[in-house]
């Protein structure tokens, strides 16, 4: 099992209009950066680089690469099932019912 969430990091209101536009989000009604955080059942806590606040959660989920990274982890962390090494299937859980 794998829990992933995108959280906001508050930012100031920038005087540069382009920077202000790409960091502003209507959801938080403020300027911010968004960062991915996650945890695996084994206790590994994961973090991802910050994105600008204007990115939608849908776009983030499509482009961030955390699902690919989790798959690569699972491919390397094989489980012995009846003498055969196999990939442990993982489930992703999001808060607020968001789907990746």
N, C-alpha and C positions, 0 to 999 in steps of 0.2 A: 504494500500500500504506500501511497505517495501523496502527500498533501502539498499543494502549491497555492500561493496567493500573491496578488500584486498589491503592494501597499504604497501609500503616498508619503513622500518626504516634503514637507512644506518648504516653499521658496519665497523670496521677496518678489515684489512686483518690479520687473525689470524696466529700465528706461528705454532700452533698445526694443523697438516695436516688434521686430521679428522674433527675438528671444522671448518677449512677453507673450506673443501669440502661440508659440509652440510649447510653452510651459503652462499655459492656462487650461484648466479643465472645468467644465460646467458642473461635473459631478461633485467636485469638492468646492466649487465656487471660489477657486483661488489658483495661484501659480504653484506648481509643484513638480517634482520628479517622481517617477514610479519605479519601484524596484521589486523584483521577484524574490520571494522567500519560500522555502519549502522544508519539509522534514520527511525522512524515510523511517519505516518501522525500526530499522537498525539504530536509529538515533542520530543519523547524519543530518545536520542542519545545512541547508543549501542557500546560497544567495546569488543573485545575478546583478550584472551592471545596471545602473540607473538609465531609464528612458525618460524622454520629455513627457510632461503631464498631458499633453494633448492627444497622445496615442490612446486609442480605444482598447478596452480589454480584449475584444475580439481580435484586433490586429496584433496586439501583443502576443496572445496565445498562438496565433498562426506563425509569427516570425521569430519568437524568442529562442526557440531551439531546446527548451527544457524537456520536451517529450522525446526528442532525438537523443539527448544526453541520458535520459532515464533508460531508454532502450539500449544504448551502448553499455550502460552500467549493468543492466540485466543480462546482456549477452556475455559479459565477462564474469558475472557472479552466478555461475551455473549451480543447480541444485541436483543432488543425487536422488533420483526417484527409481526405486527398484533396480539399482545398479546401472542406470542410464543417466548421464548428465543432461539436464534439460534447463531451458529458460524458465525462471519463475515469473509467471504472469503477474503484472502489477496493475493496480487500480489507481486512478488519479481522483482525488477528492478536492473540490473547490468550495469555498464559502459562497453564500448567496445563490447557490444553484447555477453558477457559471459553468459552462462546458468548454473544454479545450478542443 
